[in-house]
Amino acid sequence: MILDRLPSFTSFGDYRIRFDMDLQNKFDSIFKAIDEFSKIMKNESTSTVVDIFTVASEIETLFVTMEKNNLVPSFSKKFEQYCKMKGKFPDFEFEFLRNACDHVLTKYLTSPDLSESVVSNSINQYLLHCSSDRLRQLTSNIINTRQAFVELSNFVERNCDPVDVEARIIFDHFCVNFNSDNRNMKMLEKNLIDLLSNNPEEGLNYNILVRILNMNNETAIQASAKKCIVSLIISTRLILKQKQFCIALFDLPCDKLCLILKQYPSILDSIFESISNSLIQHQCSHSGENILWTCDDANLLSYSEIIGIFRVLKTSNSRYEELIRSFIHSRKSGKTSKLIEEIESVIFSRRS
């Protein structure tokens, strides 16, 4: 949503911040103003350019006032408590508010779809609240940052796998939101799904999810966050509902696949459960002398995909081969006995 030509609130009402020495009693109205600023940063604000810069300027004044009264540390804690109470994660560190006007103008100057008149209006509004020297410094920083970004993008394109880079960015973002003191799994699940859903019609990006699991844990928070992701994968029965995760997982090199399965054995258990669910839905048909096994549910593993998974597991680790044999043996007397015998003959034939 473009940050202009939207309904205005002529008087800020609860957003209007009145400063005095008793700031501790004004948390609610102040936090509402910060909420409005958060909406501005996410292009969700329902205010005009004039009002947006008024909000940003008042927040800067608020920060300076708190700093003079040595209230920033205590207020920052209150801000975190407020976010927890509202059941959401803060979109920025409290220090971010120090230069609120700069952040707003940066959004205007770096948005490719805004007209020149809108950008010009934003600059004029910025200068009503900030000095021309500050504007020159800000634009210089943007230019330097943009050049650095271009150089970094070129380096990544030449030397890095873009999928790995995207996975690292998404995982780092998840780690920022991951709160080891208050693990609201529903909120974390939503956060993970939002990060992995570039296009709602295409669903989750399972390749990114698998690359995240394949990353090395550099810090304790990363290790904990990754365990949380695995817990979400299992609790949401993602492996059972969508075969794309299994396919992406088994596209990894064998050593990396085995490392993930060793670190997170619950994933292997879910894979076998997914295979079991898929086998039940298979039907037998004949094409001449050939027997065909088909499954109409596109979200379940096909016969050839099951064969492929078993072959990778069998050749990667002797323990996995024993698990496959045990899995097959336990189903030889059930409804899928004929299909199981066919799979056994293919997997453990001399040619496989």
Disulfide bonds with the S-S distance in Angstrom:
none
